[in-house]
Amino acid sequence: MKTKKTDLALRRLKKRYTTGGALELPTAYQSLVGVLLSARTRDEQVLKLLPGFFKAFPTVQKLNKATVLQIQSKINTIGMFRQKAKNLKALAARVVEEFEGIIPDTMEDLVSLPGVGRKTASVVLPYAFDKPAIAVDVHVHRTANRLGWVKTKTPDKTEQELLKLFKENDHPDVNRVFVKLGRYICISQKPRCWACPLADICVYKEKNLEAPRNAEAILEDVDRREEALQELRKAIK
């Protein structure tokens, strides 16, 4: 039953959300940098600085030649920029020295890079290399538990369970659509179940099915936010 519901849910969400993931960028290098910078930072903030970052450091080789201070100057509008600059500098050095300047395409090699954990690697693998992986952030973790597919306490545990529920060729779509569902509809407080395409197959007991008076304005704002995000993403060449 779970498998049938997951397949149905994924089909519905793919129809609802047809745009790419926020950090689904043109190259593996760009995606890796973007996801690393997004830790504890809104995607919008990261996307706004990336055009300037990639103009200064268009390749991992250029990034390797930069100083930590030079890197900091391009990312100082986001949180933890000093540590992230150190990680980017060390990451670039390792990619150049150990991987001949090519972003690695396996989980084992990606997580060996400074600042790169499983979640970052699990975003990069399907987006950049079309390889199976499911990245679980707070949005995916929350929605999977509310839907009743998993009963887990941590995103890592949720990842393990979702890998069992979805076929490998569906992996790229899982993070892409469930992040959007969690960001816009299945929000942490008072979820917008009245606008959710999965409400009829969701076991969440505290469903908020009554649309508010300003429902139309809320959905218009959701569309506006997603369009703005996509415009920022498309600005990265």
ABEGO torsion letter per residue (X at the ends): XAAAAAAAAAAAAAAABABBBAABBABAAAAAAAAAAABGBBAAAAAAAAAAAAAABABAAAAAABBAAAAAAAAAABBGAAAAAAAAAAAAAAAAAAAGGBBBABAAAAAABBGBBAAAAAAAAAAAAGBBBBBBBAAAAAAAAAAGABBBABAAAAAAAAAAABBAAAAAAAAAAAAAAAAAABBABGBBAAABAAAAABABAABBABBBAAAAAAAAAAAAAAAAAAAAAAABX
